[in-house]
Amino acid sequence: MADEDVSIRIEIRQGNEEGKAVYSQNFNVHTDKTGVCNLTLNLSADIDWSTNNYYLITIINQTVCSSPKITSVPYALYAGQAASLDGIITAKQLVGTWKNTYNDPKEGEESFIFNADGTGYQIWLNKEEIKIAFTWSLNRAGILAVIDAENKTNVYYTIVVDENKIIIGGDSRRGDTLIRQR
């Protein structure tokens, strides 16, 4: 089915391969030279994934091509509650000014300001103050994405030590400890 128009129907069926369709969506797409196409599913939040087995039915040009059982990683089932786990910081807790405890005297002091609206600043204070604006988001697992003015994204893990101390690490960080400033 390379480089041709195809009709694709995706169904999610409950219980077994022949079960009730709790979701369906039709697509009319054109495949590339290798027979590949991309689909984006508009899934409803009404499907309760925790209560039953579900099967993904793929129908191409009215022929059922596959019907695998949808499985999950155990952590994914628990991710919705991850914000309440010990050691995971929430966005509300992150808002404020944090000073890096690892400061190289040659480089000066570094602080971060995280605003509630998802904006913030990284501030370097050496002979002069350098203020770098950024936007940020934090997922329920405590993974922090910081996007600077040049649209470069840095991804960090965060670990709460106590209400006034976090560890931030990853990408360009070596596991720095940040202290909340009052």
C-alpha positions, 0 to 999 in steps of 0.5 A: 500500500505504498504511495496510495490513498487508504481508508483507515478506521481505528476502534477501541473495543472493550473486553475482547476483540469482538467487544463493544466499541467505546471509541472509533475514528475514520481516516482517509490518508495517503501513504508515503513511498514506504506505506507509512502514514501518521494518525492522530487519535482524538481520544475521549477522557470518558474511557476508564482504562482501569476497569477493563481490557481494551483492544485496538482494532485497525481496519484498512480498506474494510479489512481488519489488519490487527487487534492487539490488546492494549497494555500499559506500564504499571507506573503509567497507571499510577502517574495520575497520583504521582504528584502526591508521592514523597519527593515529587515537587508540584508546580505550586511548591516550585513557585518562588525564588531558589538559590543554587548552593553550588556556586563557583566564585569565578562564575558568580551566584546563580538563582532561579525565579519560577512564577505561577504563570509559567514564566521565570528568570535565571539570574547570574550575579557576578560583576554584573547581573545577567537575567535570562527569561524562560518559560517552564512546565512541570509534569506530575513526575517532577520532570521540569522543562525550561525553555529559554528565549532562544527556544532551547529546551532543557529538561531536568529531574527534581527531587524534594529534600524538604520544603525549602530544598530541592535537587535539580539535575539533568541536561546541563546540570550535575545535580545542583541543590537549590535553596528556597529564598524568603 
